[in-house]
Amino acid sequence: SRSPLPQEISDHIVDLLHDKRDALKACCLVSRSWIPRTRKYLFHEVAFDSSDDFEAWYKTFLDPVNSPGCYTRFL
């Protein structure tokens, strides 16, 4: 669903919450249009504890275009 707010306002709200992971996760539930901006912060840095964790990530996001990994800057 589309947010009733202009995208620039929605983006600004998410930007203000950039360091609050729980709030960012909640933002993903507000509107689909908020998801790309929240992923920018939620998946900026991804860490895997084991090769099994990496394998699970890989199997979950087979299509790299739809993977939140495109937002990752640090592994």
N, C-alpha and C positions, 0 to 999 in steps of 0.2 A: 504494500500500500504506500501511497505517496504521503509524505508529511505535509501538513497544511502550512508549514513555514517555508519561506524561500530557502533554497539550498545553501546560500551564503550564511544565513542565520543558523541553520542546522550544523553546518561545518564549524562555525565559530563556537557553538555550544560544545561540540565534541572536542575541539581544540583546547578548550578550557579544562577539560577533564583528562587531558593526555596522560597524566601520571596516576590516575585512579582506575585500576584495572576492573574492579567490581562495577563501577559506574559505566565504564566503556562496554562491558558485557551486557549491562542492562540497556544501553543505547542500541545495541543490535536488535533488541526486541521492540523498540519504539516504531521503527519504520525500516523497510528494506533500503530506502534511500540513504539511511544513516550508516549502513553496514560498511561500504567502502572506506569511509573516513575513520570509522572505529578500527577497522583492520590495519590501517596505517600505523596505529599506535600499539594495538594488541600483538601484532606480528612483526614489529620492527626488529626485535631480537628473539631468535628461537634457539633453544638449547635442547639437546637430546642427551639423556643419561646413558643410553646404550644404543647399540646398533639395532636392537629390536624396536626401540622407540622410533628411530629413523625409518625403519622398514614399515612400521605402522602408519607413520605420516605419509610415506610414499604411496602406500596402498589406499589410503583414505582419499588422497587428492591426486588421482591418476591424470586428470586433465590440468596441465600447468596453467592454462589460461584462467581457470576457475579456482585455482589454489591460492590460499592466503599467503603462500610462499613468495608471491610476486611483491609483497610488501616488506619482505625480510631484507634487512641490511646487514645484520650480524648473525652468524651461526656460532 
